Amino acid sequence: MNTSCNECGAGLAVPDDAIVGELVSCKDCSSEYEVAEISNGTALLKAAEKVGEDWGE
Ligand SMILES: [Zn+2]
């Protein structure tokens, strides 16, 4: 599925089997996003916080 970068507007490809919490990065501006929600085949992204700190819980 495709969505777009909030920062630069470039298209972002999200794997069709992506899950909530999956990280994607923009190849144009290198912004990192986390899949916040998937609805009707569309991934909603939120800006990724620092990666790798508190995983789990
Ligand atoms: Zn971008």
N, CA, C, O and the ligand as a Tripos MOL2 file, in Angstrom:
@<TRIPOS>MOLECULE
protein
  229   227    58     0     0
PROTEIN
NO_CHARGES

@<TRIPOS>ATOM
      1 N           0.8570   -1.1940    0.0000 N.3       1 MET1
      2 CA          0.0000    0.0000    0.0000 C.3       1 MET1
      3 C           0.8880    1.2380    0.0000 C.2       1 MET1
      4 O           2.0480    1.1980    0.4100 O.2       1 MET1
      5 N           0.3240    2.3060   -0.4600 N.am      2 ASN2
      6 CA          1.1130    3.5210   -0.5530 C.3       2 ASN2
      7 C           0.5120    4.6290    0.2920 C.2       2 ASN2
      8 O          -0.7030    4.7360    0.4570 O.2       2 ASN2
      9 N           1.3790    5.4190    0.8020 N.am      3 THR3
     10 CA          0.9630    6.6110    1.5190 C.3       3 THR3
     11 C           2.0000    7.6810    1.1940 C.2       3 THR3
     12 O           2.8480    7.4760    0.3260 O.2       3 THR3
     13 N           1.9430    8.7810    1.8580 N.am      4 SER4
     14 CA          2.9050    9.8150    1.5180 C.3       4 SER4
     15 C           3.5710   10.3870    2.7530 C.2       4 SER4
     16 O           3.0360   10.3600    3.8610 O.2       4 SER4
     17 N           4.7450   10.8960    2.5120 N.am      5 CYS5
     18 CA          5.5670   11.4420    3.5760 C.3       5 CYS5
     19 C           4.9630   12.7460    4.0860 C.2       5 CYS5
     20 O           4.6170   13.6320    3.3060 O.2       5 CYS5
     21 N           4.8430   12.8450    5.3920 N.am      6 ASN6
     22 CA          4.2830   14.0730    5.9640 C.3       6 ASN6
     23 C           5.2290   15.2490    5.8210 C.2       6 ASN6
     24 O           4.8080   16.4050    5.8330 O.2       6 ASN6
     25 N           6.4840   14.9500    5.6880 N.am      7 GLU7
     26 CA          7.4810   16.0160    5.6360 C.3       7 GLU7
     27 C           7.6370   16.5930    4.2420 C.2       7 GLU7
     28 O           7.5910   17.8090    4.0560 O.2       7 GLU7
     29 N           7.8180   15.7350    3.2840 N.am      8 CYS8
     30 CA          8.1530   16.2340    1.9550 C.3       8 CYS8
     31 C           7.1060   15.8780    0.9070 C.2       8 CYS8
     32 O           7.1680   16.3530   -0.2260 O.2       8 CYS8
     33 N           6.1510   15.0450    1.2860 N.am      9 GLY9
     34 CA          5.0770   14.7260    0.3590 C.3       9 GLY9
     35 C           5.4060   13.6370   -0.6470 C.2       9 GLY9
     36 O           4.5620   13.2830   -1.4700 O.2       9 GLY9
     37 N           6.5940   13.1100   -0.5950 N.am     10 ALA10
     38 CA          6.9620   12.0290   -1.4980 C.3      10 ALA10
     39 C           6.1510   10.7820   -1.1740 C.2      10 ALA10
     40 O           5.7200   10.5810   -0.0390 O.2      10 ALA10
     41 N           5.9570    9.9650   -2.1740 N.am     11 GLY11
     42 CA          5.2480    8.7200   -1.9430 C.3      11 GLY11
     43 C           6.0720    7.7830   -1.0820 C.2      11 GLY11
     44 O           7.2900    7.6870   -1.2280 O.2      11 GLY11
     45 N           5.3930    7.1020   -0.1910 N.am     12 LEU12
     46 CA          6.0580    6.1290    0.6590 C.3      12 LEU12
     47 C           5.3960    4.7860    0.4270 C.2      12 LEU12
     48 O           4.1710    4.6750    0.4760 O.2      12 LEU12
     49 N           6.1880    3.7840    0.1770 N.am     13 ALA13
     50 CA          5.6500    2.4490   -0.0110 C.3      13 ALA13
     51 C           5.6500    1.7160    1.3210 C.2      13 ALA13
     52 O           6.6860    1.5700    1.9690 O.2      13 ALA13
     53 N           4.4900    1.2660    1.7090 N.am     14 VAL14
     54 CA          4.3720    0.4720    2.9250 C.3      14 VAL14
     55 C           4.0350   -0.9490    2.4970 C.2      14 VAL14
     56 O           3.1180   -1.1540    1.7020 O.2      14 VAL14
     57 N           4.7530   -1.9180    3.0060 N.am     15 PRO15
     58 CA          4.4570   -3.3030    2.6090 C.3      15 PRO15
     59 C           2.9920   -3.6530    2.8530 C.2      15 PRO15
     60 O           2.3890   -3.2220    3.8360 O.2      15 PRO15
     61 N           2.4460   -4.4270    1.9540 N.am     16 ASP16
     62 CA          1.0320   -4.7940    2.0890 C.3      16 ASP16
     63 C           0.7620   -5.5850    3.3610 C.2      16 ASP16
     64 O          -0.3580   -5.6050    3.8730 O.2      16 ASP16
     65 N           1.7910   -6.2260    3.8530 N.am     17 ASP17
     66 CA          1.5970   -7.0020    5.0740 C.3      17 ASP17
     67 C           2.1520   -6.2710    6.2970 C.2      17 ASP17
     68 O           2.4390   -6.8800    7.3270 O.2      17 ASP17
     69 N           2.2920   -4.9720    6.1590 N.am     18 ALA18
     70 CA          2.7780   -4.1860    7.2880 C.3      18 ALA18
     71 C           1.8250   -4.3150    8.4700 C.2      18 ALA18
     72 O           0.6220   -4.5220    8.3080 O.2      18 ALA18
     73 N           2.3910   -4.1870    9.6430 N.am     19 ILE19
     74 CA          1.5860   -4.2400   10.8550 C.3      19 ILE19
     75 C           1.7460   -2.9340   11.6080 C.2      19 ILE19
     76 O           2.6990   -2.1890   11.3810 O.2      19 ILE19
     77 N           0.8280   -2.6650   12.4880 N.am     20 VAL20
     78 CA          0.9370   -1.4780   13.3170 C.3      20 VAL20
     79 C           2.2360   -1.5590   14.1090 C.2      20 VAL20
     80 O           2.5450   -2.5820   14.7200 O.2      20 VAL20
     81 N           2.9710   -0.4880   14.0890 N.am     21 GLY21
     82 CA          4.2460   -0.4610   14.7860 C.3      21 GLY21
     83 C           5.4250   -0.6320   13.8530 C.2      21 GLY21
     84 O           6.5690   -0.3940   14.2410 O.2      21 GLY21
     85 N           5.1520   -1.0470   12.6190 N.am     22 GLU22
     86 CA          6.2270   -1.2110   11.6560 C.3      22 GLU22
     87 C           6.8070    0.1520   11.2940 C.2      22 GLU22
     88 O           6.0920    1.1500   11.2030 O.2      22 GLU22
     89 N           8.1020    0.1650   11.0930 N.am     23 LEU23
     90 CA          8.7670    1.4120   10.7580 C.3      23 LEU23
     91 C           9.0300    1.5010    9.2660 C.2      23 LEU23
     92 O           9.4380    0.5300    8.6280 O.2      23 LEU23
     93 N           8.7910    2.6700    8.7320 N.am     24 VAL24
     94 CA          9.1160    2.9240    7.3370 C.3      24 VAL24
     95 C           9.8740    4.2470    7.2870 C.2      24 VAL24
     96 O           9.6860    5.1170    8.1380 O.2      24 VAL24
     97 N          10.7130    4.3810    6.3030 N.am     25 SER25
     98 CA         11.4260    5.6430    6.1910 C.3      25 SER25
     99 C          11.2840    6.1930    4.7870 C.2      25 SER25
    100 O          11.1740    5.4500    3.8120 O.2      25 SER25
    101 N          11.2890    7.4960    4.7100 N.am     26 CYS26
    102 CA         11.1550    8.1670    3.4380 C.3      26 CYS26
    103 C          12.4970    8.1560    2.7260 C.2      26 CYS26
    104 O          13.5250    8.5330    3.2880 O.2      26 CYS26
    105 N          12.4620    7.7160    1.4790 N.am     27 LYS27
    106 CA         13.7320    7.6360    0.7760 C.3      27 LYS27
    107 C          14.1810    9.0070    0.2880 C.2      27 LYS27
    108 O          15.3380    9.1850   -0.0930 O.2      27 LYS27
    109 N          13.2950    9.9490    0.2990 N.am     28 ASP28
    110 CA         13.6620   11.2910   -0.1440 C.3      28 ASP28
    111 C          14.2710   12.1290    0.9750 C.2      28 ASP28
    112 O          15.3160   12.7520    0.7860 O.2      28 ASP28
    113 N          13.6340   12.1490    2.1190 N.am     29 CYS29
    114 CA         14.1160   13.0300    3.1800 C.3      29 CYS29
    115 C          14.5750   12.2760    4.4190 C.2      29 CYS29
    116 O          15.0130   12.8810    5.3970 O.2      29 CYS29
    117 N          14.4710   10.9390    4.3730 N.am     30 SER30
    118 CA         14.9480   10.0960    5.4640 C.3      30 SER30
    119 C          14.1640   10.2220    6.7620 C.2      30 SER30
    120 O          14.6000    9.7390    7.8080 O.2      30 SER30
    121 N          13.0090   10.8690    6.6920 N.am     31 SER31
    122 CA         12.1600   10.8880    7.8840 C.3      31 SER31
    123 C          11.7040    9.4790    8.1950 C.2      31 SER31
    124 O          11.4340    8.6910    7.2890 O.2      31 SER31
    125 N          11.6190    9.1660    9.4620 N.am     32 GLU32
    126 CA         11.1600    7.8380    9.8400 C.3      32 GLU32
    127 C           9.7650    7.9090   10.4190 C.2      32 GLU32
    128 O           9.4230    8.8090   11.1850 O.2      32 GLU32
    129 N           8.9820    6.9400   10.0310 N.am     33 TYR33
    130 CA          7.6000    6.8760   10.4940 C.3      33 TYR33
    131 C           7.2920    5.5000   11.0240 C.2      33 TYR33
    132 O           7.9120    4.4950   10.6740 O.2      33 TYR33
    133 N           6.3030    5.5110   11.8850 N.am     34 GLU34
    134 CA          5.7900    4.2610   12.4250 C.3      34 GLU34
    135 C           4.3460    4.1220   11.9570 C.2      34 GLU34
    136 O           3.5930    5.0960   11.9400 O.2      34 GLU34
    137 N           3.9730    2.9220   11.5850 N.am     35 VAL35
    138 CA          2.5880    2.6900   11.1980 C.3      35 VAL35
    139 C           1.7250    2.7690   12.4550 C.2      35 VAL35
    140 O           1.8540    1.9540   13.3680 O.2      35 VAL35
    141 N           0.8610    3.7470   12.4810 N.am     36 ALA36
    142 CA          0.0370    3.9700   13.6640 C.3      36 ALA36
    143 C          -1.2820    3.2190   13.5830 C.2      36 ALA36
    144 O          -1.8410    2.8030   14.5980 O.2      36 ALA36
    145 N          -1.7670    3.0530   12.3670 N.am     37 GLU37
    146 CA         -3.0720    2.4470   12.1950 C.3      37 GLU37
    147 C          -3.1940    1.9840   10.7550 C.2      37 GLU37
    148 O          -2.6320    2.5880    9.8410 O.2      37 GLU37
    149 N          -3.9190    0.9300   10.5740 N.am     38 ILE38
    150 CA         -4.2090    0.4830    9.2190 C.3      38 ILE38
    151 C          -5.7160    0.3500    9.0950 C.2      38 ILE38
    152 O          -6.3550   -0.4060    9.8260 O.2      38 ILE38
    153 N          -6.2600    1.0920    8.1650 N.am     39 SER39
    154 CA         -7.6960    0.9990    7.9620 C.3      39 SER39
    155 C          -8.0180    1.0420    6.4820 C.2      39 SER39
    156 O          -7.4940    1.8750    5.7420 O.2      39 SER39
    157 N          -8.8670    0.1540    6.0660 N.am     40 ASN40
    158 CA         -9.2720    0.0810    4.6680 C.3      40 ASN40
    159 C          -8.0920    0.0450    3.7040 C.2      40 ASN40
    160 O          -8.1380    0.6270    2.6200 O.2      40 ASN40
    161 N          -7.0510   -0.6370    4.1120 N.am     41 GLY41
    162 CA         -5.9070   -0.7690    3.2360 C.3      41 GLY41
    163 C          -5.0070    0.4470    3.1740 C.2      41 GLY41
    164 O          -4.0920    0.5120    2.3520 O.2      41 GLY41
    165 N          -5.2650    1.4040    4.0370 N.am     42 THR42
    166 CA         -4.4230    2.5890    4.0620 C.3      42 THR42
    167 C          -3.6820    2.6510    5.3850 C.2      42 THR42
    168 O          -4.2660    2.4910    6.4570 O.2      42 THR42
    169 N          -2.3960    2.8850    5.2830 N.am     43 ALA43
    170 CA         -1.6070    2.9910    6.4980 C.3      43 ALA43
    171 C          -1.5540    4.4440    6.9480 C.2      43 ALA43
    172 O          -1.2410    5.3430    6.1670 O.2      43 ALA43
    173 N          -1.8610    4.6500    8.2000 N.am     44 LEU44
    174 CA         -1.6960    5.9780    8.7760 C.3      44 LEU44
    175 C          -0.3790    5.9930    9.5200 C.2      44 LEU44
    176 O          -0.0940    5.1090   10.3280 O.2      44 LEU44
    177 N           0.4100    6.9970    9.2410 N.am     45 LEU45
    178 CA          1.7390    7.0550    9.8270 C.3      45 LEU45
    179 C           1.8260    8.1140   10.8970 C.2      45 LEU45
    180 O           1.1220    9.1230   10.8700 O.2      45 LEU45
    181 N           2.7040    7.8570   11.8340 N.am     46 LYS46
    182 CA          3.0590    8.9090   12.7710 C.3      46 LYS46
    183 C           4.5740    8.9700   12.7920 C.2      46 LYS46
    184 O           5.2440    7.9870   12.4750 O.2      46 LYS46
    185 N           5.1020   10.0930   13.1560 N.am     47 ALA47
    186 CA          6.5450   10.2380   13.2060 C.3      47 ALA47
    187 C           7.1080    9.2620   14.2190 C.2      47 ALA47
    188 O           6.5950    9.1360   15.3310 O.2      47 ALA47
    189 N           8.1520    8.5820   13.8320 N.am     48 ALA48
    190 CA          8.7650    7.6250   14.7360 C.3      48 ALA48
    191 C           9.5190    8.3610   15.8240 C.2      48 ALA48
    192 O          10.2460    9.3200   15.5650 O.2      48 ALA48
    193 N           9.3330    7.9000   17.0290 N.am     49 GLU49
    194 CA         10.1280    8.4420   18.1250 C.3      49 GLU49
    195 C          11.4930    7.7820   18.0580 C.2      49 GLU49
    196 O          11.7990    7.0750   17.0970 O.2      49 GLU49
    197 N          12.2850    8.0020   19.0400 N.am     50 LYS50
    198 CA         13.5780    7.3340   19.0490 C.3      50 LYS50
    199 C          13.3710    5.8260   19.0120 C.2      50 LYS50
    200 O          12.5420    5.2670   19.7290 O.2      50 LYS50
    201 N          14.1400    5.2040   18.1660 N.am     51 VAL51
    202 CA         13.9530    3.7810   17.9350 C.3      51 VAL51
    203 C          14.8090    2.9650   18.8870 C.2      51 VAL51
    204 O          15.9560    3.3120   19.1690 O.2      51 VAL51
    205 N          14.2520    1.9080   19.3630 N.am     52 GLY52
    206 CA         15.0570    0.9400   20.0820 C.3      52 GLY52
    207 C          15.2460    1.1930   21.5570 C.2      52 GLY52
    208 O          16.1130    0.5840   22.1840 O.2      52 GLY52
    209 N          14.4430    2.0860   22.1280 N.am     53 GLU53
    210 CA         14.5990    2.2990   23.5680 C.3      53 GLU53
    211 C          13.7150    1.3440   24.3550 C.2      53 GLU53
    212 O          14.1780    0.3150   24.8480 O.2      53 GLU53
    213 N          12.4570    1.6890   24.4660 N.am     54 ASP54
    214 CA         11.5600    0.8110   25.1790 C.3      54 ASP54
    215 C          10.7690   -0.0430   24.2200 C.2      54 ASP54
    216 O           9.7320    0.3820   23.7120 O.2      54 ASP54
    217 N          11.2360   -1.2030   23.9780 N.am     55 TRP55
    218 CA         10.5030   -2.0810   23.0830 C.3      55 TRP55
    219 C           9.6980   -3.0330   23.9400 C.2      55 TRP55
    220 O          10.2340   -3.6690   24.8480 O.2      55 TRP55
    221 N           8.4330   -3.1300   23.6580 N.am     56 GLY56
    222 CA          7.6100   -3.9980   24.4540 C.3      56 GLY56
    223 C           6.8440   -3.2290   25.5180 C.2      56 GLY56
    224 O           6.8910   -2.0000   25.5830 O.2      56 GLY56
    225 N           6.1690   -3.9540   26.3120 N.am     57 GLU57
    226 CA          5.2600   -3.4220   27.3320 C.3      57 GLU57
    227 C           4.0040   -2.9020   26.6740 C.2      57 GLU57
    228 O           3.1070   -2.4110   27.3580 O.2      57 GLU57
    229 ZN         10.0030   12.6420    2.9740 Zn       58 ZN58
@<TRIPOS>BOND
     1     1     2 1
     2     2     3 1
     3     3     4 2
     4     3     5 am
     5     5     6 1
     6     6     7 1
     7     7     8 2
     8     7     9 am
     9     9    10 1
    10    10    11 1
    11    11    12 2
    12    11    13 am
    13    13    14 1
    14    14    15 1
    15    15    16 2
    16    15    17 am
    17    17    18 1
    18    18    19 1
    19    19    20 2
    20    19    21 am
    21    21    22 1
    22    22    23 1
    23    23    24 2
    24    23    25 am
    25    25    26 1
    26    26    27 1
    27    27    28 2
    28    27    29 am
    29    29    30 1
    30    30    31 1
    31    31    32 2
    32    31    33 am
    33    33    34 1
    34    34    35 1
    35    35    36 2
    36    35    37 am
    37    37    38 1
    38    38    39 1
    39    39    40 2
    40    39    41 am
    41    41    42 1
    42    42    43 1
    43    43    44 2
    44    43    45 am
    45    45    46 1
    46    46    47 1
    47    47    48 2
    48    47    49 am
    49    49    50 1
    50    50    51 1
    51    51    52 2
    52    51    53 am
    53    53    54 1
    54    54    55 1
    55    55    56 2
    56    55    57 am
    57    57    58 1
    58    58    59 1
    59    59    60 2
    60    59    61 am
    61    61    62 1
    62    62    63 1
    63    63    64 2
    64    63    65 am
    65    65    66 1
    66    66    67 1
    67    67    68 2
    68    67    69 am
    69    69    70 1
    70    70    71 1
    71    71    72 2
    72    71    73 am
    73    73    74 1
    74    74    75 1
    75    75    76 2
    76    75    77 am
    77    77    78 1
    78    78    79 1
    79    79    80 2
    80    79    81 am
    81    81    82 1
    82    82    83 1
    83    83    84 2
    84    83    85 am
    85    85    86 1
    86    86    87 1
    87    87    88 2
    88    87    89 am
    89    89    90 1
    90    90    91 1
    91    91    92 2
    92    91    93 am
    93    93    94 1
    94    94    95 1
    95    95    96 2
    96    95    97 am
    97    97    98 1
    98    98    99 1
    99    99   100 2
   100    99   101 am
   101   101   102 1
   102   102   103 1
   103   103   104 2
   104   103   105 am
   105   105   106 1
   106   106   107 1
   107   107   108 2
   108   107   109 am
   109   109   110 1
   110   110   111 1
   111   111   112 2
   112   111   113 am
   113   113   114 1
   114   114   115 1
   115   115   116 2
   116   115   117 am
   117   117   118 1
   118   118   119 1
   119   119   120 2
   120   119   121 am
   121   121   122 1
   122   122   123 1
   123   123   124 2
   124   123   125 am
   125   125   126 1
   126   126   127 1
   127   127   128 2
   128   127   129 am
   129   129   130 1
   130   130   131 1
   131   131   132 2
   132   131   133 am
   133   133   134 1
   134   134   135 1
   135   135   136 2
   136   135   137 am
   137   137   138 1
   138   138   139 1
   139   139   140 2
   140   139   141 am
   141   141   142 1
   142   142   143 1
   143   143   144 2
   144   143   145 am
   145   145   146 1
   146   146   147 1
   147   147   148 2
   148   147   149 am
   149   149   150 1
   150   150   151 1
   151   151   152 2
   152   151   153 am
   153   153   154 1
   154   154   155 1
   155   155   156 2
   156   155   157 am
   157   157   158 1
   158   158   159 1
   159   159   160 2
   160   159   161 am
   161   161   162 1
   162   162   163 1
   163   163   164 2
   164   163   165 am
   165   165   166 1
   166   166   167 1
   167   167   168 2
   168   167   169 am
   169   169   170 1
   170   170   171 1
   171   171   172 2
   172   171   173 am
   173   173   174 1
   174   174   175 1
   175   175   176 2
   176   175   177 am
   177   177   178 1
   178   178   179 1
   179   179   180 2
   180   179   181 am
   181   181   182 1
   182   182   183 1
   183   183   184 2
   184   183   185 am
   185   185   186 1
   186   186   187 1
   187   187   188 2
   188   187   189 am
   189   189   190 1
   190   190   191 1
   191   191   192 2
   192   191   193 am
   193   193   194 1
   194   194   195 1
   195   195   196 2
   196   195   197 am
   197   197   198 1
   198   198   199 1
   199   199   200 2
   200   199   201 am
   201   201   202 1
   202   202   203 1
   203   203   204 2
   204   203   205 am
   205   205   206 1
   206   206   207 1
   207   207   208 2
   208   207   209 am
   209   209   210 1
   210   210   211 1
   211   211   212 2
   212   211   213 am
   213   213   214 1
   214   214   215 1
   215   215   216 2
   216   215   217 am
   217   217   218 1
   218   218   219 1
   219   219   220 2
   220   219   221 am
   221   221   222 1
   222   222   223 1
   223   223   224 2
   224   223   225 am
   225   225   226 1
   226   226   227 1
   227   227   228 2
@<TRIPOS>SUBSTRUCTURE
     1 MET1         2 RESIDUE 1 A MET
     2 ASN2         6 RESIDUE 1 A ASN
     3 THR3        10 RESIDUE 1 A THR
     4 SER4        14 RESIDUE 1 A SER
     5 CYS5        18 RESIDUE 1 A CYS
     6 ASN6        22 RESIDUE 1 A ASN
     7 GLU7        26 RESIDUE 1 A GLU
     8 CYS8        30 RESIDUE 1 A CYS
     9 GLY9        34 RESIDUE 1 A GLY
    10 ALA10       38 RESIDUE 1 A ALA
    11 GLY11       42 RESIDUE 1 A GLY
    12 LEU12       46 RESIDUE 1 A LEU
    13 ALA13       50 RESIDUE 1 A ALA
    14 VAL14       54 RESIDUE 1 A VAL
    15 PRO15       58 RESIDUE 1 A PRO
    16 ASP16       62 RESIDUE 1 A ASP
    17 ASP17       66 RESIDUE 1 A ASP
    18 ALA18       70 RESIDUE 1 A ALA
    19 ILE19       74 RESIDUE 1 A ILE
    20 VAL20       78 RESIDUE 1 A VAL
    21 GLY21       82 RESIDUE 1 A GLY
    22 GLU22       86 RESIDUE 1 A GLU
    23 LEU23       90 RESIDUE 1 A LEU
    24 VAL24       94 RESIDUE 1 A VAL
    25 SER25       98 RESIDUE 1 A SER
    26 CYS26      102 RESIDUE 1 A CYS
    27 LYS27      106 RESIDUE 1 A LYS
    28 ASP28      110 RESIDUE 1 A ASP
    29 CYS29      114 RESIDUE 1 A CYS
    30 SER30      118 RESIDUE 1 A SER
    31 SER31      122 RESIDUE 1 A SER
    32 GLU32      126 RESIDUE 1 A GLU
    33 TYR33      130 RESIDUE 1 A TYR
    34 GLU34      134 RESIDUE 1 A GLU
    35 VAL35      138 RESIDUE 1 A VAL
    36 ALA36      142 RESIDUE 1 A ALA
    37 GLU37      146 RESIDUE 1 A GLU
    38 ILE38      150 RESIDUE 1 A ILE
    39 SER39      154 RESIDUE 1 A SER
    40 ASN40      158 RESIDUE 1 A ASN
    41 GLY41      162 RESIDUE 1 A GLY
    42 THR42      166 RESIDUE 1 A THR
    43 ALA43      170 RESIDUE 1 A ALA
    44 LEU44      174 RESIDUE 1 A LEU
    45 LEU45      178 RESIDUE 1 A LEU
    46 LYS46      182 RESIDUE 1 A LYS
    47 ALA47      186 RESIDUE 1 A ALA
    48 ALA48      190 RESIDUE 1 A ALA
    49 GLU49      194 RESIDUE 1 A GLU
    50 LYS50      198 RESIDUE 1 A LYS
    51 VAL51      202 RESIDUE 1 A VAL
    52 GLY52      206 RESIDUE 1 A GLY
    53 GLU53      210 RESIDUE 1 A GLU
    54 ASP54      214 RESIDUE 1 A ASP
    55 TRP55      218 RESIDUE 1 A TRP
    56 GLY56      222 RESIDUE 1 A GLY
    57 GLU57      226 RESIDUE 1 A GLU
    58 ZN58       229 GROUP 0 **** ****
